[in-house]
Amino acid sequence: MRVMGVDPGLTRCGLGAVEGRPGAPLSLVAVGVVRTAADDELGTRLVGIEAGIERWLDDVRPDAVAVERVFSQHNVRTVMGTAQAAGIAVLCAARRGLPVALHTPSEVKAAITGSGTADKKQIGAMVTRLLRLSEMPRPADAADALALAICHVWRGGAQHRLAAAVARAGRKDTRL
């Protein structure tokens, strides 16, 4: 399974893709960020994020997209920008018919490090180790995007298959 992770943000939108399956070593496909200037108009920034994500989807060709679920913070402005960037990622994936999963930060931290309260340095260190990289991906948004993709391979793939099986079983029951 090839998964593209998106750590949404208006200034830096982290993107990372991994390939693998649960119980087997993972491999890095690509990692980076889409950047927009803080002094640009909101619409211009969102168009830039969309163009960057679309390029990544063209290049990476993922089987699924994992996006960080936006959670409530005290800084409403930050939450709004993050939510808008997340919405762009979901839209781009949905437009292509790709399955999209939203994972909470604590879910990703727990999957990658074993602790839902891990800090960015711990996340980066584990991503580096799990993907057998020579150095930690930078900036932290890029490492976080890889962590989302890894989390989805380990957790989301099984959840998606289970949901699909339940849906198929439900369709069969309605025809009886």
N, C-alpha and C positions, 0 to 999 in steps of 0.2 A: 504494500500500500504506500502510495506517495501522498504526503500531506503537506500543505502549505499553511504555516502558522502566521497569524497577523496580530501584532501587538499595536493596537490603534493609538494614534496620536496625531495632532495637527502639525506639530513642528517636525517630529520624527515618528514615522510609522514603521515599526520594525517588521521585517518580512524574513521568513526562513522556511526552508523545505527540507524534509527528511524522507527517507525511504526505508521501509522495514516492516516487520510484523512482530507481534508480541512474542517474547521468548527468544528472539534472534537479535544479533547485533544490528544496530541502525547505521545508516550512512547519510552523510551530509550531501544534499543536492545543491543548495544555494543559500546564501545569507546576505542580508543588507538592510538598508532603510530607504524609504522615500522621504525626502525632506521638502518642507515648504517654508517660506520666509514668514516670520511672525508679523511683519508689517504689511503683508499682502491682504487683500480683501478675502473674507471667508469663502465666497464662491470660487475665487481663483485657487485658494488652497485646496478646497474639496475636489476641484477639477484636476489639480496636480496629483492628489492622492489617487484619484480614480485612474488616471493615465498610468501611474506607476504600478498600481495593482494589476491593471489589465496587461501591462508588459510582462509582469511576473507570471501571471496566469498563462500567457502565451508561451513563455520560455520554459516554465517548470512543468506545466501540464499535470497538475495534481489530480488525485482521485477524490480528495476531500479538502475542505478548508476549515481550519480551526481558528476562531477569533476569541480574543479575551472578552469575557462578559463584563460590561461596564457595571461598576458597583458604586453605591452612594459614597460621596466624600463630602467634606465640609466646603471645599472649593467648587461651587456650582459651575463656574466658568470652565474649569479643567474638565469636569465631568461632561459638560455639554460638548466640548471639542472632541473628547475621547469617544463619546457616543456617536457623534456625527461621522468621525473617521471609521468607527466600527460599522456603521450603517452602510458606508460606501463599500467596505470589504464584503459585507453580506450581499449587497446588491450585485456586485461584480460576479461573485460566485454563483448566485441564483440565476443571473442572466445566462450563464453557461450550463445550467442544470446540475451544478456540483452540489453535493451535500455539504451543509454548513453546520458546524457544531460550535456552541458557545461554552467556554470553560471559565470558571471563576479563577481569580488569582490564587486563592488558597487551594483549590483542586489541583492546579498545575504545580504549585510548590510541593504539595504532598506527593504527587505522582513522581516528581523529579528527585526530590531530596528525602522524602519520608516525613517531612514536617511542613504543615500548612502555614507556618510562620517564618519560613526561611527568608533570608535577605537576598538582595540582588547578587551579591558576591557569591553566595552559596549556590544560587541558581546557575550563574555563569560557570562556576567550577564544575558542577555536575554535568552541564551540557557539554563542556569541553571533554570531560572524562567519557561520557556515554557515546559521544561521536568520535572519540579518539583523535581529537584535534591537537595541534601543536601549541596553540594559544587560544585564550578565551575570546569569543566573538565580541567585537565592539561596534557601536556603543551597546549599552545594556539592553536597549530596545530590540536589537538584533538577537541577542542571546535569549531574551524573553520570547521572541517569536519562535525560535527553535524549540524552546521548552514547551510552548503550546502545541507545536507539531508532534513532539515526542509524546506528550500527554495523550494526544488524540490517537496516535498509533497504539499506545498501550491500553487506553480505556475506551476511547470513542469508537474504534473499529468494532469491538465486541458489542458495544451498546447499539450501534447501527445495525449490525447483523441480527441481533435479538429483536429490535423493533421491526425490521423487515420481515422476520419470520412470524412475529405476532400478527402483523398486518396481513400476510399471506393466509395465515390460519383463520383470521377473521373473515376474509373474503370467501374462503371455502365454506365456513359455517353459514353464511348468508344465502348460499345457493342450495342448501339442503331442503 
